[in-house]
């Protein structure tokens, strides 16, 4: 079985756990979450765990609950029952998005990732705009992004597809691979290092799980793994799951995303559009939004054919979307504050009545 160092354990994490009041806690890393039950990898094995009531009570949203990839402090049950997660150690970084649907809430996709493979399938035309969107999420997480064009055996012009992706990838490497061409998969091996965590993100149908199966050398089906929780069983693409690779390295497989709404990615948008950020230095106004302002160097570059109009429109769309999400977050924070104020006021009045009796 694995050692903590194989899971990415560091001296910084050890110091954080030592600082916890409960010195009986042992370190572990969340590998799977299903219906608020967690599979946690610990030194030499694994256990099932639930979050302590205190963690649930103090959490202002789902982003403050344990997520796949998180390091946690767990209290083991000597009788073999479920352990209890009593501490979430500081995250080095995490992938998040606005939760799908109407909720204004952050959803953590994966935590403590070193490298992210952004996977797209070449059974469809390269979507530069989608690549840009995923790059923004990757930059925000502090993980190093890598573009993987899967199903390369189905591409009509592989070189042209790579060139199109490279044009918007910035400094992120681009690899064309196919699980049907084992030699092409060797391009991903340098990212699989001992204690190094790799995550795969991308739209549904891109073939992420097939890549994971190829990298770990076996078929990963969750039907056996989650049978205790779900009598029907499901394929791994339904759940985010961290897998320890026998040859070294860890991989987090994530479900395909039909909807990737940005969360807190202001600075990451600038990182993903470094060419536009460079042009913006020439704008007349320092706070130029590059939309309707006069003297905008970015718009001038588009008109001169120096900046792709599609990339410019994509940039504006992401900026407007981020602004809308920010407004929703602020509105929710205000409502939460009012709600907490009412709760506090009721508790205070109840206490005063008790004292008067």
C-alpha positions in Angstrom: 0.0 0.0 0.0 1.0 3.6 -0.2 2.9 5.9 2.2 1.8 9.4 3.0 4.7 10.8 0.9 3.3 8.9 -2.1 0.0 10.8 -1.6 1.8 14.2 -1.7 2.3 14.8 2.1 4.6 17.7 2.9 6.2 19.3 6.0 3.8 22.2 5.6 0.8 19.9 5.9 2.4 18.2 8.9 2.8 21.5 10.6 -0.8 22.4 9.9 -2.1 19.1 11.4 0.2 19.5 14.5 -1.4 22.9 15.1 -4.8 21.3 15.5 -6.1 21.1 19.1 -6.9 17.4 18.7 -3.6 15.6 18.6 -5.2 12.2 18.1 -6.0 13.0 14.5 -4.2 11.1 11.7 -3.6 12.6 8.2 -5.5 11.4 5.2 -6.5 12.5 1.7 -10.0 12.4 0.3 -10.2 10.2 -2.7 -14.0 10.0 -3.2 -17.1 11.7 -2.0 -20.6 10.3 -2.3 -23.7 11.5 -0.5 -21.6 13.1 2.2 -19.6 9.9 2.9 -15.9 10.1 2.1 -13.3 7.6 1.1 -10.0 8.7 2.7 -6.6 7.4 2.0 -4.4 7.1 5.1 -0.9 5.7 5.7 -1.0 2.1 4.5 -4.7 1.9 3.7 -8.0 3.7 3.5 -11.2 4.3 5.5 -14.7 5.5 5.1 -15.4 8.8 7.0 -18.1 11.4 7.6 -17.5 15.1 8.3 -17.8 16.2 11.9 -20.9 18.1 12.8 -18.7 21.1 13.7 -17.3 21.3 10.2 -20.8 21.1 8.7 -22.1 23.8 11.1 -19.3 26.3 10.4 -19.3 25.8 6.6 -20.9 28.7 4.9 -21.3 26.6 1.7 -20.3 23.4 0.0 -16.9 24.8 -0.9 -16.0 24.7 2.8 -16.8 21.0 3.1 -14.2 18.3 2.3 -13.6 17.7 -1.4 -11.7 15.2 -3.5 -8.0 15.9 -3.2 -8.3 17.6 0.2 -5.9 16.7 3.0 -7.9 16.2 6.2 -7.3 15.2 9.9 -9.4 12.1 10.7 -10.2 10.4 14.0 -10.2 6.7 13.3 -12.7 4.3 14.9 -10.9 1.5 16.7 -13.9 -0.8 16.3 -13.7 -0.5 12.5 -16.6 1.9 12.1 -16.6 5.1 10.0 -13.9 7.6 10.9 -14.7 11.3 11.5 -13.1 14.1 9.5 -12.5 16.8 12.2 -10.2 19.1 10.3 -9.6 20.2 6.7 -6.0 21.2 6.2 -5.2 24.4 4.2 -5.6 23.9 0.4 -2.7 24.8 -1.8 -5.2 25.6 -4.6 -8.4 24.2 -6.0 -10.6 24.1 -9.1 -14.0 25.6 -8.6 -16.9 26.7 -10.7 -20.3 28.2 -10.1 -22.6 25.3 -9.1 -24.8 24.2 -12.1 -28.3 25.5 -12.1 -29.7 28.6 -10.4 -27.7 28.3 -7.2 -25.2 31.0 -6.5 -22.7 28.8 -4.8 -19.1 27.7 -5.4 -18.5 24.1 -6.2 -15.0 22.8 -5.6 -14.1 20.3 -8.4 -10.7 19.1 -7.1 -8.2 20.4 -4.6 -4.4 20.4 -4.3 -3.6 19.7 -7.9 -0.2 20.2 -9.4 -1.0 19.7 -13.1 -4.3 19.7 -15.0 -4.9 18.0 -18.3 -7.6 19.9 -20.1 -9.0 17.2 -22.4 -10.9 17.7 -25.7 -11.8 15.0 -28.3 -10.8 15.4 -31.9 -13.9 13.5 -33.0 -15.2 17.1 -33.0 -13.7 20.3 -34.4 -11.3 22.1 -32.1 -13.3 24.7 -30.0 -10.8 27.5 -29.2 -13.4 29.3 -27.1 -13.9 26.3 -24.9 -10.2 25.9 -24.5 -9.9 29.5 -23.3 -12.7 29.0 -20.7 -11.0 25.9 -19.2 -7.7 27.7 -19.2 -9.2 30.4 -17.0 -10.4 27.8 -14.5 -6.9 26.1 -14.6 -5.1 29.4 -14.0 -7.3 30.2 -11.1 -6.4 26.9 -9.4 -2.7 27.5 -9.5 -2.1 24.2 -11.3 -0.1 24.0 -14.4 -2.4 23.6 -17.5 -1.7 21.1 -20.3 -4.0 20.9 -23.3 -4.7 17.2 -24.4 -6.4 16.6 -27.7 -7.7 13.1 -27.4 -9.0 10.7 -30.1 -6.2 11.9 -32.4 -6.8 8.8 -34.5 -10.1 10.3 -35.6 -8.6 13.7 -36.6 -8.7 14.6 -40.3 -5.7 17.0 -39.9 -3.9 16.4 -36.6 -1.3 19.0 -37.3 -3.9 21.7 -38.1 -5.8 20.8 -34.9 -2.7 21.1 -32.7 -1.9 24.5 -34.4 -5.3 25.8 -33.7 -5.2 24.8 -30.0 -1.7 26.1 -29.6 -2.8 29.6 -30.9 -4.9 30.1 -27.8 -3.0 27.9 -25.3 -0.5 30.6 -24.3 2.4 28.8 -22.5 0.4 25.6 -21.9 1.8 22.6 -23.8 -0.5 20.9 -26.4 -0.4 17.1 -27.0 -2.4 15.1 -29.5 -3.0 11.6 -28.1 -5.1 8.5 -28.6 -5.7 5.6 -26.3 -5.6 3.4 -29.5 -2.1 4.6 -30.1 -0.1 3.7 -27.0 3.0 5.5 -28.3 1.2 8.8 -28.3 0.3 8.4 -24.6 3.9 8.5 -23.6 3.8 12.3 -24.0 1.8 12.4 -20.8 4.2 10.4 -18.7 6.5 13.3 -17.7 3.5 14.8 -15.7 3.2 11.6 -13.6 5.7 12.0 -10.8 5.7 10.5 -7.3 3.6 12.6 -4.9 2.5 14.7 -7.9 -1.3 15.1 -8.4 -2.7 15.2 -11.9 -6.3 16.2 -12.6 -8.3 15.8 -15.8 -10.9 18.3 -16.8 -13.0 18.6 -19.9 -16.4 18.3 -21.5 -18.5 15.2 -21.6 -17.4 12.6 -24.2 -13.8 13.8 -24.4 -12.5 10.4 -23.2 -11.0 11.4 -19.9 -11.8 8.1 -18.2 -10.2 6.2 -21.1 -7.0 8.2 -20.6 -7.0 7.5 -16.8 -7.5 3.8 -17.5 -4.5 3.9 -19.9 -2.3 5.7 -17.5 -3.0 3.4 -14.5 -3.0 0.3 -16.7 -6.4 -1.0 -15.7 -10.1 -0.4 -16.1 -11.5 1.8 -13.3 -15.1 1.0 -12.8 -16.8 2.4 -9.7 -19.5 -0.2 -9.4 -17.5 -2.3 -7.0 -16.0 0.7 -5.2 -19.2 2.4 -4.3 -21.4 -0.6 -3.9 -21.7 0.0 -0.2 -23.3 3.4 -0.9 -25.2 2.7 -4.1 -26.7 -0.7 -4.8 -27.0 0.1 -8.5 -23.3 1.0 -9.0 -22.0 3.6 -11.4 -19.1 4.2 -13.7 -16.2 6.4 -12.5 -17.3 9.3 -14.8 -20.2 10.0 -12.4 -17.9 10.8 -9.5 -14.7 12.8 -8.9 -12.2 10.2 -7.8 -8.5 10.3 -6.8 -6.5 7.3 -7.9 -3.0 6.3 -6.7 -0.9 5.1 -9.6 1.3 2.0 -8.8 4.2 3.5 -10.8 4.0 6.8 -8.9 1.7 9.9 -9.1 -1.9 10.5 -8.4 -4.8 11.1 -10.8 -8.1 12.8 -10.2 -10.8 11.9 -12.8 -13.7 14.3 -13.0 -17.1 13.9 -14.6 -17.6 15.6 -17.9 -18.9 19.1 -17.5 -22.0 20.0 -19.5 -21.9 23.4 -17.9 -18.7 25.3 -16.8 -19.7 28.5 -15.2 -16.8 30.6 -13.8 -16.6 31.5 -10.1 -13.8 33.8 -8.8 -11.5 34.1 -11.8 -10.8 37.8 -12.2 -7.0 37.5 -12.3 -7.1 34.2 -14.1 -8.9 35.7 -17.0 -6.0 38.1 -17.5 -3.5 35.2 -17.2 -5.3 33.2 -19.9 -5.5 36.2 -22.2 -2.0 37.5 -21.7 -1.9 38.9 -25.2 -4.9 41.1 -24.5 -3.4 42.2 -21.1 -0.3 43.3 -22.9 -2.3 45.3 -25.4 -4.4 46.9 -22.6 -1.2 48.7 -21.4 -1.7 51.0 -24.3 -5.3 52.0 -23.5 -6.1 55.6 -22.8 -7.8 54.9 -19.5 -6.2 52.7 -16.8 -9.6 51.2 -15.9 -10.6 50.5 -19.6 -13.0 47.6 -19.9 -12.1 47.2 -23.6 -15.8 47.4 -24.6 -17.2 50.9 -25.3 -14.4 53.2 -24.0 -12.6 55.6 -26.4 -8.9 55.2 -27.0 -9.0 51.4 -26.3 -5.8 49.7 -27.7 -7.5 46.3 -27.6 -10.3 47.3 -29.9 -7.8 49.1 -32.1 -5.9 45.8 -32.4 -9.0 44.0 -33.4 -9.9 46.6 -36.1 -6.3 46.4 -37.4 -6.5 42.6 -37.7 -3.8 42.2 -35.1 -6.1 40.4 -32.6 -8.6 37.7 -33.5 -12.1 39.1 -33.3 -13.4 35.7 -31.9 -10.8 35.7 -29.1 -11.7 39.3 -28.3 -15.4 38.4 -28.1 -14.6 35.4 -25.9 -12.6 37.7 -23.6 -15.5 40.1 -23.3 -18.0 37.3 -22.7 -15.9 35.9 -19.8 -15.5 39.3 -18.3 -19.2 40.0 -18.4 -20.0 36.6 -17.0 -17.5 37.1 -14.2 -19.1 40.5 -13.4 -22.5 38.9 -13.3 -21.3 36.1 -11.0 -19.7 38.7 -8.7 -23.0 40.6 -8.4 -24.8 37.3 -7.5 -22.2 36.5 -4.9 -22.5 39.9 -3.4 -26.3 39.6 -3.3 -26.1 36.2 -1.7 -23.6 37.4 0.9 -25.9 40.3 1.8 -28.9 37.9 2.2 -26.8 35.5 4.3 -25.7 38.3 6.5 -29.3 39.5 7.0 -30.3 35.9 7.8 -27.6 35.4 10.3 -28.5 38.8 11.8 -32.1 37.7 12.3 -31.0 34.4 13.8 -28.7 36.2 16.2 -31.4 38.7 17.1 -33.9 35.9 17.9 -31.3 34.1 20.0 -30.6 37.3 21.9 -34.2 38.0 22.6 -34.8 34.4 23.7 -31.8 34.7 26.1 -33.2 37.9 27.5 -36.6 36.3 28.2 -34.9 33.5 30.0 -33.0 35.9 32.2 -36.1 37.8 33.1 -37.9 34.6 34.3 
